[in-house]
Each structure stands twice: as C-alpha cells, then as structure tokens.
C-alpha cells in the first residue's frame, strides 16, 4: 500500500473528477474549474448528483486500492455535503 499525504490524495481525486466529468455527454453542468479541498461534490458546488457521487466514490476506492469505504463513514460525509476534505481524510485513514 502506498502512503500518500493529503495533498497527493486531493490532487489525485481532483484529477479523477475532472477526467470523468469533463465529457459534456454526461450531463451537468459541472463546475470543475475551481475544485478545492473545501469544495463539496454536490449539485450546489461541483455539480455532481447523488449517482455521480456514488460512481466517483467507487473510482476513488479503485484508484487508492481500498477494498470498500465503510457505509457509515460515507453516510456521515454525505450528511456534511460530500466535502472533498472529509473524503480525503477518510481515504488517508485507510491508507495508513
């Protein structure tokens, strides 16, 4: 398992989101130009709907070689607006 710091995790997550949702055939509109660690993945910020969030979460699990992020943790994150910083923290905890 590769150890990554929060910045590296965030940059990889940002890349995954940008690559996946840059294709205009996927719907949107997506606000990909200003993704920060404090961005929320939801429709009010980056513009992902709930299905998009599930899909990108599965992509994060695959990219970071995580068997499965716990549902209870993902539920808490969803209740907080799917803030990228919360997901970075969760991934970082699973990489240790």
Secondary structure, 3 states (H helix, E strand, C coil): CCCCCHHHHHHHHHHHHHHHHCCHHHCCCCCCCCCCCCCECCCCCCCCCHHHHHHHHHHHHHHCCCCCCCHHHHHHHHHCCCEHHHHHHHHHHHHC
